[in-house]
Amino acid sequence: MDEIQLDHSFVPNVEGDIHVMSTKFGHKETCVFVHGFMGNGYWWHWLMPYLVEKYNLIIIDLPGMGQSKDRITYSLSAMGSAIIEVIRHFEVNLKVHLIGHSFGALASGHALIQSPNNIKSFHCIDMDLIHLQDESHPKMNTAPRRYHANKETLMARFRLVPAETLCSKEAFHFLAQNSIHLFDQGWAWSFDPNILNTKKDNVLSAFKETVKTHHIPTQLVLGDKTTVLNLDKATNHWQLIMGNKQIKVMPGYHHLMLDDPKALALIIHQFVSDLNE
């Protein structure tokens, strides 16, 4: 990602600092990208070249994932708070175009509820927002990290979940390299296994009301071959929740930023451009 001159920094947080990659600010519009479950900011690597000439870019590693620090407990609400902290770190009153993929879209939904004045538009990538009503209150985290003696062994075990994607072997290898970390005890995945115990609250009604009250433009982008949701149900739920038909279905599976980053970037850019007309 160095070819587009991304700066790496950590936003201080009492529960664990948040790792951020960002471009120099020189544009009027800012996009914030939030990755999916057990992922990291590098999942957006191939999308960046198509947007860097038009937008300031902020790419977040969610708590306990990527290079962000582990926490004692995890919740979608705290994930949302982390997103808002990052946005305000750059500018307190910054209004951004928030792009969340899968689990990251749910975390972004919490961010929108918590600070709607920081959100200029919301882009939900391959996630059925009906899951914002899911309730899950797990017990204390106990899952240990598993360490390996060398990086090659761990990289050989790397898999995308779900596995279907159109990305190249080179892209797959790049993600594998950036999804592991050398700890004092050895090589391990760059996500804390305790994120499996993330607390979830029913905030669907709050999300729906916040979007309506603050007039936040939203769009849903789905892969036509996605295996993590039912297209018909997801689109029906979206229309019931959002009251609009701002839905794009593009060729691809679940990891649309890998399948066709140029097409996804164009969908995002077109939506934002239409807002500014």
Secondary structure, DSSP 8 states (H G I E B T S, - for coil): -GGGT-EEEEE--TT--EEEEE----SS-EEEEE--TT--GGGGTTTGGGTTTTSEEEEE--TTSTTS---SS-BHHHHHHHHHHHHHHH-TT--EEEEEETHHHHHHHHHHHH-GGGEEEEEEES--GGGGG--B-----------BS-HHHHHHT---SS------HHHHHHHHHTTEEEETTEEEESS-GGGGG-BB---HHHHHHHHHHHT--EEEEEETT-SSS-HHHHHHHHHHHHSS--EEEESS-S-HHHH-HHHHHHHHHHHHHHHT-
